[in-house]
Amino acid sequence: MSLVLSVSNRKGGSGKTTTAVNLAAEWAARGQRTLLVDLDTQGHAGFGFDVVPGRGDPTVHALFEDPGFDLGRAVYETSYPNLFVAPANQMYEGVSAGTDRMLLARQLRHPRIATAFDVIVLDTPPAGDAILLNALVAADAVLIPIVPHALSSEGVKQLTRLLYRVATHLNRNLRLFGILPVMMNSRINLHRAVVDEVTTQFGRDRLMKAIRSDIQVAEAFAARKPVRAYAPRSRGALDYHLLVEDLAALWRWPGSSPVPPLLTSSAARGICQ
């Protein structure tokens, strides 16, 4: 059974897409057949691998227009071994509140997708709409990236409240893998203060090792490449490599995890309520 990991934050500009792109690249480089699903209509995750659909080409958002759509039609190969992308439709205008919350879960758990991939990474929109809800219902686990600036912890609070509601009513096995500081510069007082605040509010065991600030991560994205391909010896490449090692330890194939579901974790209940 594949791992479905939702990379999510209710705030924009949190490093969510950059993290999703580089996680997918790292897993693929380890020989794991990896699918990156770009659910954010900005379409930046697909851009990160130079996968930009033309007018009329299938995208993942076709699923929300036609529930009978086969998601496999929207899966594109990249130039990297083991790495595939289901790109976004940048012209998509949104879904109604009544959209089936299980649409994405049914597609990702269907054998044609679930047996084809070892890891499925979901890059989600920041808005708390039906697409984000679909992602959380479909996910095994959630990773929350944050840029350490003012109000970062508020964005985490908003999302963890939603996670707990989803775990209570729609996805009882949902796990929170952790909170990931990105673009971190430990020499900046504000960055250290924000990380300390997040640690105090959510617990040290919820905090992942930070992705350090590195201009080459941004340069790689502009070049439509993951940082491991653009600058393999950079700080960013090393940090994302180590992050995947940590995440792999939290998920044991074929489908178990030492991280308890949110509903069985007293610590999680404390931060989500």
TIMAR-873862 format. One line per 4 residues: number of its first residue (from 1); for each residue z, y, x of N, C-alpha, C. Coordinates in pm, whole numbers, plus 50000, padded with zeros to 5 digits. Each point is the difference from the previous one (the first is absolute). Example, Ala and Ser with C-alpha at 12.3 -4.5 7.8 and 13.67 -1.06 7.14 Angstrom:
2
1) 50780:49431:51319:50000:50119:49911:50000:50120:50090; 49928:50105:49965:50006:50119:50082:50073:50109:49923
end
This chain:
273
1) 50000:49881:50085:50000:50119:49915:50000:50124:50088; 49913:50094:49970:49990:50122:50079:50119:50092:49976; 50033:50079:50100:50097:50108:49986:49928:50122:49942; 50053:50054:49892:49948:50125:49943:50103:50109:50030
5) 49962:50094:50085:50090:50106:50044:49949:50134:49949; 50083:50068:49922:49966:50133:49950:50058:50105:50094; 49914:50086:50054:50044:50112:50084:50004:50122:49909; 50120:50047:49968:50014:50095:49890:50100:50111:50032
9) 49973:50116:49941:50094:50111:49998:49957:50092:49887; 50098:50058:49929:49966:50090:49891:49957:50138:50049; 50017:50026:50129:49960:50128:50058:49870:49983:50077; 49910:50096:49987:49880:49999:50082:50032:50042:50143
13) 49909:49974:50091:50019:50039:50139:50112:49926:50069; 50023:49875:49961:50112:49923:50054:49957:49901:50109; 49873:50000:50037:49953:49903:50098:49968:49865:49939; 49989:49997:49869:49979:49875:49927:49866:49935:50036
17) 49893:50075:49991:49867:49943:50025:49983:49962:50147; 50045:50086:50090:49992:49968:50143:50074:49870:50030; 50115:49983:49939:50078:49878:50020:49928:49879:49942; 49946:50013:49881:49928:49887:49938:49882:49957:50086
21) 49923:50097:50049:49883:49970:50083:50040:49927:50128; 50101:50050:50067:50038:49942:50128:50073:49867:49985; 50075:49983:49892:50059:49869:49973:49891:49896:49976; 49902:50035:49919:49891:49906:49971:49928:49961:50128
25) 49974:50096:50087:49931:49972:50125:50082:49909:50090; 50130:50022:50005:50086:49917:50085:50006:49857:49950; 50016:49984:49869:50005:49864:49946:49868:49927:50025; 49889:50068:49978:49870:49937:50023:49984:49959:50146
29) 50047:50083:50091:49990:49969:50143:50082:49878:50037; 50099:49966:49920:50082:49882:50023:49939:49874:49938; 49881:50014:49946:49933:49886:49941:50029:49978:49853; 50074:50091:49937:50028:49991:49857:49886:50064:49922
33) 49942:49924:49908:49895:50059:49917:50065:50103:49908; 49955:50125:50016:50072:50114:49942:49908:50081:49910; 50052:50034:49882:49928:50086:49906:50079:50128:49980; 49936:50113:50023:50059:50131:49973:49942:50052:49869
37) 50086:50023:49903:49958:50046:49867:50035:50148:49987; 49898:50083:49985:50018:50145:49995:50011:50045:49855; 50122:50015:49952:50023:50038:49862:50010:50151:49979; 50001:50075:50109:50009:50146:49994:49859:50057:49992
41) 49972:50079:49896:49864:50049:49980:49954:50099:50106; 50087:50041:50090:49952:50078:50115:49906:49916:50086; 50018:49869:49998:49910:49910:50072:50018:49999:50150; 50114:50046:50048:50017:50014:50144:50021:49868:50072
45) 50055:49900:49933:50022:49872:50067:49866:49934:50035; 49907:50004:49908:49867:49948:50030:49934:50078:50111; 50020:50131:49998:49945:50087:50105:50051:49957:50138; 50125:49953:50006:50058:49960:50127:49928:49886:50068
49) 49920:49924:49923:49919:49893:50058:49851:50025:49978; 49967:50125:49968:49860:50039:49978:49937:49921:49886; 50082:49970:49898:49950:49934:49879:50002:50104:49888; 49884:50055:49971:49987:50103:49897:49892:49955:49903
53) 50036:49957:49879:49899:49948:49907:49904:50109:49955; 49877:49961:49975:49902:50092:49946:50012:50010:49850; 49928:50093:49943:50002:50018:49854:49957:49870:49933; 50081:49953:49907:49969:49878:49927:50049:49873:50065
57) 50047:50007:50125:50052:49880:50066:50136:49963:49940; 50032:49871:49993:50129:49959:49942:50118:50051:50083; 50105:50040:49931:50125:50042:50065:50117:49936:49926; 50118:50009:50059:50118:49942:49936:50029:50067:49867
61) 49964:50128:49985:50032:50069:49876:49917:49953:49881; 49895:49924:50026:49924:49942:49888:50089:49908:49917; 50102:49943:50064:50092:49912:49929:50072:50072:49887; 50029:50129:50020:50073:50076:49899:49908:50057:49892
65) 49872:49987:50020:49902:50038:49898:49954:49880:49921; 49998:49884:50065:49954:49876:49938:50095:49888:50041; 50096:49962:49914:50097:49897:50036:49937:49866:50037; 49876:49978:49960:49932:49876:50036:49929:50005:50134
69) 50010:50113:50068:49934:50017:50130:50059:49903:50102; 49912:49940:50081:50042:49909:50107:50025:50082:50126; 50125:50008:50043:50034:50081:50116:49925:49956:50125; 49965:49874:50007:49925:49951:50116:49870:50075:50022
73) 49942:50056:49895:49876:50077:50014:50021:50130:50077; 50125:50047:50006:50029:50127:50066:50057:49980:50141; 49993:49878:50052:50053:49972:50134:49886:50009:50101; 50019:50084:50101:49896:50023:50101:50051:49957:50137
77) 49912:49939:50078:50033:49969:50138:50004:50129:50082; 50081:49998:50104:50001:50110:50097:49941:49949:50131; 49995:50085:50098:49949:49959:50132:50106:49928:50082; 50119:49980:49942:50110:49934:50070:50019:49859:49945
81) 50014:49900:50086:50020:49863:49951:50123:49990:49911; 49988:49921:49894:50110:49969:49908:50042:50117:49912; 49928:50111:50005:50044:50119:49929:49899:50042:49893; 50051:50013:49877:49917:50034:49885:50065:50117:49925
85) 49917:50077:49930:50049:50117:49926:49944:49998:49859; 50087:50027:49903:49957:50029:49863:50016:50151:49982; 49891:50078:50011:50012:50146:50004:50025:50062:49863; 50038:50127:50005:50028:50077:49879:49874:50067:49948
89) 50007:50039:49873:49898:50085:49940:50054:50142:49997; 49946:50087:50083:50051:50136:50008:49970:50082:49875; 49912:49950:49915:49967:50071:49876:50083:49951:49883; 50086:49902:50023:50078:49943:49891:50101:50102:49949
93) 50012:50012:49868:50080:50107:49941:50134:49955:49946; 50036:49875:50016:50133:49957:49959:49999:49904:49884; 50119:49944:49976:50016:49900:49896:50094:50051:49893; 49995:49937:49885:50088:50039:49891:50136:49934:50016
97) 50098:50056:49932:50136:49946:50008:50006:49857:49946; 49905:49964:49916:50002:49867:49942:49929:49894:50082; 49959:50032:50122:49929:49905:50085:50087:49878:50027; 49939:49883:49995:50068:49873:50027:50064:50004:50139
101) 50129:49982:50006:50072:50007:50128:49977:49878:50088; 49942:49895:49943:49980:49875:50074:49857:49986:50052; 49916:50099:49980:49859:49988:50039:49983:49961:50146; 50063:50074:50088:49984:49975:50143:50067:49870:50041
105) 50118:49974:49947:50071:49877:50034:49918:49876:49967; 49936:49999:49884:49918:49884:49962:49886:49980:50098; 49938:50109:50041:49887:49989:50093:50047:49950:50137; 50109:50056:50052:50044:49964:50134:50060:49861:50007
109) 50051:49950:49888:50057:49866:49997:49899:49893:49960; 49881:50043:49962:49896:49902:49970:49962:49928:50129; 49977:49868:49993:49971:49924:50122:49886:50056:50084; 49900:50063:49937:49887:50049:50078:50040:50113:50095
113) 50108:50070:49967:50053:50104:50089:50119:49948:50080; 50096:49938:49931:50125:49958:50064:49978:49899:50112; 49900:49913:49984:49975:49900:50105:49904:50050:50107; 49935:50112:49974:49904:50053:50098:50067:50087:50105
117) 50122:50050:49970:50065:50095:50091:50144:49958:50027; 50044:50030:50121:50139:49977:50039:50087:50121:49968; 49942:50118:50014:50074:50125:49977:49913:50093:49916; 50060:50060:49898:49933:50102:49919:50086:50126:50005
121) 49943:50108:50054:50071:50127:50014:49949:50096:49894; 50090:50055:49921:49964:50094:49894:50036:50142:50043; 49899:50087:50010:50025:50143:50022:50003:50065:49863; 50115:50050:49960:50019:50044:49862:49994:50152:49987
125) 49967:50050:49881:50003:50145:49977:50144:50049:49994; 50025:50127:50034:50138:50051:49993:50049:50022:49858; 49911:50027:49908:50041:50026:49862:50055:49873:49936; 50101:50018:49916:50060:49885:49933:49922:49959:49878
129) 49873:49969:50017:49915:49967:49886:49985:49849:49985; 49909:49960:49911:49983:49858:49971:49946:49922:50119; 49929:50066:50091:49948:49928:50117:50113:49967:50095; 50090:50094:50027:50117:49969:50082:50082:49890:49936
133) 50018:50006:49870:50076:49897:49930:49932:49864:50015; 49869:49995:49987:49926:49876:50021:50025:49945:50140; 50001:50087:50100:50022:49956:50138:50139:49940:50017; 50101:50063:49943:50136:49950:50015:50022:49870:49925
137) 49933:49983:49889:50008:49874:49927:49932:49888:50078; 49893:50033:50071:49925:49899:50075:50063:49966:50134; 50086:50087:50053:50048:49988:50138:50112:49898:50014; 50004:49938:50117:50117:49922:50040:50106:50092:50059
141) 49955:50104:50069:50093:50087:50072:49941:50140:50012; 50089:50095:50028:49961:50141:50012:50050:50053:50134; 49915:50079:50065:50038:50075:50119:49985:50148:49967; 50102:50080:50030:49999:50142:49966:49993:50083:50127
145) 49882:50054:50035:49993:50090:50115:50046:50140:49963; 50065:50066:50094:50042:50139:49978:49973:50082:50126; 49958:50123:49981:49996:50097:50109:50135:50072:49997; 50073:50006:50113:50136:50054:49997:50005:50151:49986
149) 49984:50047:49877:50014:50143:49974:50086:50020:49876; 50027:50123:49965:50085:50029:49885:49947:49932:49875; 50089:49946:49920:49973:49934:49873:49942:49859:50016; 49991:49949:50123:49949:49864:50018:50085:49899:49924
153) 50132:50015:50007:50088:49904:49934:49985:50006:49849; 49964:50118:49946:49981:50011:49855:49882:49916:49955; 49891:50001:50080:49886:49916:49966:50035:49853:50002; 50084:49959:50095:50044:49861:50006:50084:49966:49878
157) 50089:50090:49961:50083:49977:49881:49914:49979:49877; 49900:50087:49982:49914:49989:49882:49930:49864:49996; 49950:49956:50115:49928:49874:50003:50095:49882:49980; 50117:50002:50063:50089:49885:49987:50053:49985:49857
161) 50015:50111:49929:50036:49989:49858:49890:49928:49923; 49875:50035:50030:49888:49932:49935:49995:49853:50040; 50025:49970:50127:50000:49861:50046:50102:49918:49922; 50116:50055:49979:50104:49926:49929:49960:49976:49855
165) 49938:50098:49937:49954:49980:49862:49892:49892:49994; 49908:50002:50097:49895:49897:50003:50063:49863:50024; 50095:49992:50093:50065:49872:50028:50079:49950:49880; 50055:50090:49923:50079:49961:49883:49913:49946:49888
169) 49885:50061:49979:49922:49970:49880:49867:49929:50025; 49942:50012:50120:49862:49956:50018:49977:49907:50119; 50078:50013:50105:49976:49922:50122:50134:49968:50064; 50063:49894:49955:50137:49970:50041:50011:49957:50145
173) 49889:49966:50064:50003:49957:50140:49965:50112:50098; 49986:50122:49950:49962:50112:50086:50107:50026:50106; 49954:50020:50124:50090:50026:50112:49968:50137:50062; 50102:50061:50056:49982:50121:50079:50015:49962:50146
177) 49890:49999:50075:50007:49965:50141:50068:50109:50082; 49979:50126:49964:50069:50104:50075:49937:50136:49987; 50065:50097:50062:49956:50139:50005:49955:50028:50143; 49879:50052:50014:49937:50014:50132:49979:50147:50036
181) 50078:50057:50092:49969:50135:50047:49871:49998:50082; 49910:50092:49970:49875:50012:50075:49989:50142:50056; 49912:50015:50101:49985:50130:50066:50136:50052:50048; 50081:49908:50050:50137:50030:50039:50006:50056:50142
185) 50071:50111:50014:50026:50058:50132:50151:50018:50013; 50063:49913:50077:50146:50000:50008:50055:50123:50071; 49913:50080:50062:50046:50123:50065:50013:50115:49901; 49949:49980:49879:50009:50105:49897:50125:49977:49917
189) 50086:50100:49995:50128:49986:49930:49981:49961:49854; 49903:50063:49933:49977:49970:49859:49964:49853:49980; 49915:49945:50086:49961:49860:49987:50122:49909:50011; 50085:50027:50098:50120:49917:50017:50093:50015:49879
193) 50012:50122:49950:50089:50023:49886:49950:49928:49875; 49869:50003:49977:49945:49934:49882:50019:49849:50010; 49973:49943:50116:50019:49856:50017:50147:49963:49982; 50090:50082:50049:50143:49974:49980:50035:50004:49852
197) 49941:50096:49928:50026:50011:49856:49950:49877:49925; 49879:49956:50034:49943:49881:49935:50086:49878:50032; 50045:49990:50124:50085:49887:50039:50130:50000:49922; 50060:50117:49983:50125:50011:49925:49980:49962:49854
201) 49890:50046:49940:49979:49978:49857:49955:49858:49967; 49918:49941:50089:49937:49873:49964:50044:49882:50087; 50072:50027:50108:50051:49892:50084:49914:49977:50123; 50067:49972:50111:49927:49980:50126:49907:49880:49993
205) 50038:49898:49923:49916:49881:49993:49870:50025:49924; 49991:50113:49929:49877:50035:49928:49903:50080:50086; 50045:50046:50115:49919:50089:50083:49922:49918:50103; 49866:50012:49996:49915:49934:50098:49994:50085:50127
209) 49964:49935:50112:49982:50074:50124:49885:50100:49982; 50021:50124:50042:49907:50110:49970:49867:49986:50073; 49896:50055:49936:49871:50022:50065:50005:50138:50063; 49992:50004:50131:50016:50128:50071:49878:50091:49978
213) 50025:50129:50009:49893:50099:49990:49899:49977:50112; 49872:49995:49964:49895:49972:50098:49869:50056:49946; 49945:50100:50065:49876:50062:49953:49886:49901:49996; 50007:49894:50079:49891:49902:50003:49991:49920:49870
217) 50108:49993:49925:49994:49936:49868:49909:50081:49908; 50018:50132:49999:49915:50087:49918:49857:50000:50051; 49982:50002:50132:49865:49997:50057:49928:49871:49962; 50073:49889:50001:49940:49872:49963:49951:50003:49856
221) 50082:50056:49912:49961:50006:49859:49875:50085:49983; 49994:50112:50071:49882:50086:49992:49876:49929:50051; 50019:49908:50095:49889:49921:50054:49969:49878:49914; 50071:49985:49889:49983:49887:49907:50032:49867:50069
225) 50108:50001:50075:50044:49880:50069:50152:49987:49990; 50052:49877:50003:50144:49984:50017:50039:50039:50142; 50125:50039:50020:50040:50048:50131:49993:49890:50105; 50017:49873:49961:49993:49892:50099:49860:49988:50059
229) 49897:50041:49926:49863:49997:50051:49965:50128:50074; 50056:50111:49955:49967:50131:50058:50076:50025:50130; 50128:49967:50000:50085:50027:50117:50102:49888:50011; 49958:49883:50048:50086:49881:49996:50128:50011:50081
233) 50006:50093:50095:50121:50014:50081:50086:50119:49959; 49970:50056:49886:50073:50118:49953:50135:49961:49941; 50087:50101:49983:50129:49976:49935:49979:49949:49858; 49905:50060:49929:49977:49960:49863:49956:49855:49989
237) 49911:49957:50088:49954:49861:49998:50115:49904:50026; 50084:50032:50097:50115:49915:50030:50097:49995:49883; 50027:50116:49939:50098:50004:49892:49953:49922:49878; 49872:50010:49965:49951:49922:49885:49995:49851:50033
241) 49973:49966:50126:50005:49860:50042:50141:49945:49981; 50100:50075:50043:50139:49955:49986:50043:49997:49854; 49948:50092:49919:50033:50001:49858:49953:49871:49933; 49878:49956:50032:49950:49877:49940:50084:49880:50044
245) 50047:50001:50124:50090:49893:50042:50126:49999:49914; 50056:50118:49974:50120:50008:49917:49972:49957:49857; 49887:50042:49945:49966:49962:49863:49973:49851:49989; 49935:49943:50102:49973:49856:49998:50131:49921:49996
249) 50103:50052:50064:50130:49932:49998:50065:50007:49862; 49955:50097:49919:50054:50014:49864:49922:49920:49897; 49892:49936:50044:49918:49920:49907:49958:49871:50068; 50041:49889:49947:49971:49871:50061:49899:49926:49914
253) 49881:49983:50055:49899:49928:49925:50045:49855:49982; 49966:49935:49885:49904:50044:49898:50057:50085:49888; 50115:50063:50016:50039:50091:49892:50149:50016:49980; 50078:49997:50105:50143:50022:49986:50042:50117:50087
257) 50117:50054:49970:50046:50117:50075:50152:49999:50009; 50055:50035:50118:50146:50014:50008:50052:50125:49930; 49909:50090:49962:50040:50121:49927:50016:49963:49852; 50118:50021:49941:50018:49962:49860:49925:50092:49906
261) 49961:49950:49882:49941:50089:49899:50096:50113:49965; 49946:50111:49955:50082:50117:49970:50112:49968:49902; 49971:49918:49900:50100:49974:49897:50116:49916:50050; 49985:49932:50114:50109:49919:50053:50068:50068:50117
265) 49960:50123:50029:50056:50075:50113:50090:50111:49948; 50130:49988:50025:50093:50103:49952:49972:50134:50067; 49959:49996:50127:49969:50125:50069:49882:50068:49936; 49900:49922:49963:49882:50058:49938:50034:50060:49865
269) 50085:49931:49924:50039:50056:49870:50069:50134:50019; 50077:50011:50106:50071:50125:50024:49907:50115:50028; 49891:49976:50074:49911:50110:50036:49897:50028:49891; 49976:49903:49914:49893:50017:49902:50049:50061:49870
273) 50127:49997:49975:50050:50046:49871:50034:50148:50004
end
